[in-house]
Amino acid sequence: MHELLTQPKTPEIPRQVAGIKSEWWPASNRNGGRHQIGIPGRLPSESPRRAKTDRLDAEGMLRVLAAWLAGDRQVCSMVRVPTPEEEDAKRPHRERELLVQERQRIENRIEALLFTQGIRKRPSLRSWVRDLDELRTGDGRAIPPLMRAELDRFRRRLVMVLELIREVEAEQASALAAAADNETAQKIIALQRIRGIGENFSAVLVREVLYRSFANRRQLASYVGITPMPYQSGGMDRDRSISRAGNPRARTTLIQLAWLWLRFQPGSTLATWFRERVGALKGRTRRIAIVAMARKLLIALWRYVETGLLPEGVEISQEANAMA
C-alpha cells in the first residue's frame, strides 16, 4: 500500500464513481488505450457519517483496486472509456437535441403571449406580418405594439434556430456519406433501411449505444437502464420498476421509437405482441408494456446491426427498396 501511494506520478485516466461524480485515477500503464474503473458510490465499510478526506478516499479506492487485482471481480467493474473520436461523434445529435428543445421553448412562448390576449392561433412564419395584422384580441383589438415587437423578436430567434437545425442535419448527412465504409456509419445506414427509423433515431442509437460491444442482451439492456429491478423476499418474487441507471438520452429515444414502431411497423412481431399484451387497456399498464417492448426492440435492433438478421415482420423503407 505504501508503494502504491508513494510511486511517482503517472498518466491519469478518468475514474467514475457510481452515483457521485467523475474523478481522476492514476494508472501505471495505458496499454495504448483507456480504461475506467467503476467503483460503488459507497464502500461496504462506510457509514452515513464518517470522516471524508481525499486521502481516505484514495486509500479506499486503492483497497478496492487491490481486491480486484487479487481476483475479486465483484468488488468493482472495469469498463472501456470511449475514445475522443467516439465522444466527438456524439456532438451533432446532442446539439440538435438542444436546438429542438430551444425551438419548442420559443414556440411555446409565442403561443403563451398570444393566449394572454385571447388568441389561440399562431401566425405562420411564411406570412408572419399579414397574420399578425389580421389577428384580433378577445375584445376585438389589434395586438398591442410592444407585444408585437416582442413577438417579432421571438420570430427572428425561431428562424435562426431552425436554420441551425438544418445546418446540423446537413453536416450529419455529409459526415455519414464521407465515412460510409466505417463500421459505425454502416450500422446507421442499416437502421435507416427500416421503415420508421430516420436519420436522428439511427444516429442516437448507434452513437450512444450500438457502437459499443456487448457480450449479451442483459449487458445491452443494463447499459440503457431499461432492465427491471428484481425483488425477492420470503415468498415474494417479482420485478420492480426499471433501474434508470443507464444512458438517459438513449433510453428516452428508445421509448419514443417504441411508440413510433407501433405506427410504422403494425405488422411486426413486436407490435403484435404489444397489442395482444395490452389490448384496450390504457394508462399505466400501457406505459409499462411500452418499456418492455422497447427492451425487446433494442435487442432486436442490436442483433440486426451485428448479424444482419431483420426483426420478424419488419417492413423496409421505400427509399431502401428503391436503392435495392
C-alpha positions in Angstrom: 0.0 0.0 0.0 2.8 2.4 0.8 4.5 1.7 -2.5 1.2 2.5 -4.4 0.8 5.8 -2.5 4.4 6.9 -2.9 5.1 5.9 -6.5 5.8 8.7 -9.0 3.1 10.5 -10.9 1.8 8.6 -13.9 -0.6 9.3 -16.7 -4.1 9.8 -15.5 -7.3 8.2 -16.7 -10.9 9.0 -15.5 -12.4 7.1 -12.7 -16.2 7.1 -12.4 -17.8 6.7 -9.0 -21.4 5.4 -9.4 -23.9 7.9 -8.2 -21.4 10.7 -7.3 -19.1 12.3 -9.8 -16.1 11.7 -12.1 -12.6 12.0 -10.5 -9.1 11.2 -11.8 -7.3 7.9 -11.1 -3.6 7.4 -11.7 -2.7 4.4 -13.9 0.8 2.9 -14.4 0.1 1.7 -18.0 -2.5 2.6 -20.6 -1.5 -0.2 -22.9 -2.4 2.1 -25.8 -6.0 2.6 -24.6 -8.1 4.0 -21.8 -9.8 2.1 -19.1 -12.3 3.2 -16.5 -12.8 1.7 -13.0 -16.5 1.6 -11.9 -16.5 1.6 -8.1 -19.7 1.7 -6.0 -20.6 5.1 -4.7 -20.2 3.9 -1.1 -17.8 1.3 0.1 -19.2 -1.5 2.3 -17.4 -0.3 5.4 -18.7 3.3 5.1 -21.4 4.7 7.3 -23.6 7.7 6.6 -21.5 9.8 9.0 -17.7 9.3 8.6 -14.5 11.2 8.1 -14.2 12.5 4.5 -10.9 13.5 3.1 -9.2 13.0 -0.3 -6.6 10.7 1.3 -9.1 8.4 2.8 -11.0 8.2 -0.5 -7.8 7.4 -2.3 -6.9 4.7 0.2 -10.3 3.2 -0.1 -10.1 3.1 -3.9 -6.7 1.5 -3.7 -8.1 -1.2 -1.4 -10.8 -1.8 -3.9 -8.3 -1.9 -6.8 -6.1 -4.3 -4.9 -9.0 -6.6 -4.3 -9.9 -6.6 -8.0 -6.3 -7.3 -8.9 -6.3 -10.2 -6.4 -9.2 -11.8 -8.3 -12.3 -10.4 -6.7 -14.3 -9.4 -9.8 -17.4 -8.4 -7.8 -15.8 -5.5 -5.9 -15.8 -3.2 -9.0 -16.1 -3.2 -12.7 -13.6 -2.3 -15.5 -15.3 -0.6 -18.5 -13.9 0.8 -21.7 -13.8 4.6 -21.9 -14.9 5.9 -25.3 -12.2 7.3 -27.5 -12.0 11.0 -28.1 -13.2 10.4 -31.7 -16.2 8.4 -30.4 -17.1 11.1 -28.0 -16.8 13.8 -30.6 -19.1 11.9 -33.0 -21.9 12.3 -30.4 -21.8 16.1 -30.6 -24.1 16.7 -33.7 -27.1 14.8 -32.5 -26.7 16.2 -28.9 -26.5 19.7 -30.3 -29.6 19.0 -32.5 -31.4 17.8 -29.3 -30.7 21.1 -27.6 -31.7 23.1 -30.6 -35.0 21.3 -30.9 -35.7 22.0 -27.2 -34.9 25.7 -27.8 -37.3 25.7 -30.8 -40.1 24.2 -28.7 -39.5 26.7 -25.9 -39.7 29.7 -28.3 -42.9 28.3 -30.0 -44.5 27.7 -26.6 -43.6 31.3 -25.5 -45.2 32.7 -28.7 -48.4 30.8 -28.1 -48.4 31.8 -24.4 -48.1 35.5 -25.3 -50.9 35.3 -27.8 -53.1 33.4 -25.3 -52.8 36.2 -22.8 -54.7 38.3 -25.4 -57.3 35.7 -26.1 -55.7 34.5 -29.3 -55.4 30.7 -29.9 -54.0 30.8 -33.4 -50.2 31.1 -34.0 -49.2 33.1 -37.1 -47.2 31.3 -39.8 -43.6 32.2 -40.3 -44.1 32.5 -44.0 -46.9 35.1 -43.7 -46.0 36.5 -40.3 -46.7 40.2 -40.9 -50.0 39.6 -42.6 -51.2 37.1 -40.0 -50.3 39.5 -37.2 -52.2 42.3 -38.9 -55.3 40.1 -39.1 -55.2 38.7 -35.6 -57.5 40.3 -33.0 -57.6 40.0 -29.3 -60.5 38.6 -27.3 -62.2 42.1 -27.2 -61.6 42.9 -30.9 -58.4 45.0 -30.6 -55.2 44.7 -32.7 -52.2 43.2 -31.0 -50.5 45.9 -28.7 -47.4 47.4 -30.3 -44.9 46.4 -27.6 -46.2 42.9 -27.6 -45.9 42.8 -31.4 -42.3 43.9 -31.2 -41.6 41.1 -28.7 -43.3 38.6 -30.9 -41.2 39.8 -33.9 -38.0 39.2 -31.9 -39.2 35.7 -30.9 -39.8 35.1 -34.6 -36.2 36.1 -35.5 -34.9 33.8 -32.8 -37.1 30.9 -34.1 -35.9 31.4 -37.7 -32.3 31.3 -36.5 -32.8 28.1 -34.5 -34.5 26.5 -37.5 -31.5 27.4 -39.7 -29.1 26.0 -37.2 -31.1 22.7 -37.0 -30.9 22.4 -40.8 -27.2 23.2 -40.7 -26.5 20.4 -38.1 -28.6 17.9 -40.1 -26.7 18.7 -43.3 -23.4 18.3 -41.5 -24.6 14.9 -40.2 -25.6 13.7 -43.6 -22.4 14.8 -45.3 -20.3 13.2 -42.5 -22.2 10.0 -42.9 -21.7 9.9 -46.6 -18.0 10.7 -46.3 -17.5 7.8 -43.8 -19.8 5.2 -45.5 -17.2 2.5 -45.2 -16.8 3.0 -41.4 -18.4 0.2 -39.3 -20.4 2.7 -37.2 -21.6 4.5 -40.3 -22.7 1.2 -41.8 -24.8 0.5 -38.7 -26.5 3.9 -39.0 -27.3 3.2 -42.7 -28.6 -0.2 -41.9 -31.0 1.1 -39.3 -32.3 3.7 -41.8 -33.4 0.9 -44.1 -36.1 0.1 -41.6 -39.4 1.9 -42.0 -39.9 4.4 -39.2 -36.3 4.9 -38.2 -34.9 8.1 -39.6 -31.6 9.9 -39.5 -31.8 11.2 -36.0 -33.1 8.0 -34.3 -30.4 5.9 -36.1 -27.6 8.3 -35.2 -28.6 8.4 -31.5 -29.0 4.7 -31.1 -25.7 3.9 -32.8 -23.6 6.8 -31.5 -24.8 6.4 -27.9 -25.3 2.6 -27.6 -24.7 0.3 -30.6 -21.1 1.4 -31.2 -20.1 -0.5 -28.1 -19.5 -4.2 -27.9 -21.9 -6.2 -25.6 -21.5 -9.8 -24.6 -25.2 -10.5 -24.2 -28.6 -8.8 -24.2 -28.5 -8.3 -20.4 -25.4 -6.1 -20.7 -27.1 -4.2 -23.5 -30.4 -3.5 -21.6 -28.5 -2.6 -18.5 -26.4 0.0 -20.3 -29.6 1.8 -21.4 -31.2 1.3 -18.0 -34.4 -0.5 -19.1 -33.9 -3.6 -17.1 -36.4 -4.3 -14.3 -35.1 -4.4 -10.7 -35.8 -7.8 -9.1 -37.3 -8.0 -5.6 -37.2 -11.3 -3.7 -38.1 -11.6 -0.1 -39.5 -14.7 1.5 -42.3 -16.0 -0.7 -42.3 -12.7 -2.8 -40.6 -12.8 -6.1 -41.4 -10.0 -8.6 -39.8 -7.3 -10.7 -40.0 -3.7 -9.7 -39.6 -0.6 -12.0 -36.7 -0.2 -14.4 -33.3 0.7 -13.0 -32.9 4.0 -14.9 -29.2 3.6 -14.3 -28.1 3.7 -17.9 -27.8 6.3 -20.7 -30.9 8.6 -20.3 -30.6 10.1 -23.8 -30.6 6.6 -25.4 -33.4 5.5 -23.1 -35.7 8.4 -24.0 -35.0 7.9 -27.7 -35.7 4.2 -27.4 -39.1 4.8 -25.7 -40.1 7.3 -28.4 -39.0 4.8 -31.1 -41.1 2.1 -29.5 -44.3 4.3 -29.8 -43.4 5.1 -33.4 -42.8 1.4 -34.0 -46.5 0.7 -33.3 -47.4 3.2 -36.0 -44.9 2.4 -38.8 -44.5 -1.4 -38.2 -48.0 -2.6 -37.2 -47.4 -6.0 -38.8 -44.2 -6.8 -37.0 -44.0 -9.4 -34.3 -43.2 -6.8 -31.6 -46.2 -4.7 -32.5 -48.4 -7.8 -32.4 -47.0 -8.8 -29.0 -47.8 -5.4 -27.6 -51.4 -5.4 -28.9 -52.0 -8.9 -27.5 -50.5 -8.0 -24.2 -52.2 -4.7 -23.7 -55.4 -4.9 -25.7 -57.7 -2.0 -25.0 -56.0 -1.1 -21.6 -54.8 2.5 -21.1 -52.7 4.5 -18.7 -50.1 2.9 -16.5 -50.4 -0.6 -17.9 -49.8 0.7 -21.4 -46.7 2.7 -20.3 -45.2 -0.3 -18.6 -45.8 -2.5 -21.6 -44.1 0.0 -23.9 -41.0 -0.1 -21.8 -40.9 -3.9 -22.1 -41.4 -3.6 -25.8 -38.6 -1.0 -26.1 -36.3 -3.5 -24.4 -37.2 -6.2 -26.9 -36.9 -3.7 -29.8 -33.4 -2.7 -28.6 -32.2 -6.3 -28.5 -33.7 -7.0 -32.0 -32.0 -3.9 -33.5 -28.7 -4.9 -31.8 -28.9 -8.3 -33.4 -29.8 -6.7 -36.8 -26.8 -4.4 -36.9 -24.4 -7.1 -35.7 -25.6 -10.1 -37.7 -27.9 -8.6 -40.4 -30.9 -10.5 -39.1 -34.0 -8.3 -39.5 -36.7 -8.5 -36.8 -39.7 -10.6 -37.8 -42.3 -8.9 -39.8 -40.4 -5.7 -40.3 -41.1 -3.5 -43.4 -38.2 -1.9 -45.3 -38.5 1.8 -46.2 -39.4 2.7 -49.7 -36.1 4.5 -50.2 -34.2 1.3 -49.3 -36.3 -0.7 -51.7 -35.7 1.8 -54.5 -31.9 1.7 -53.9 -32.0 -2.1 -53.9 
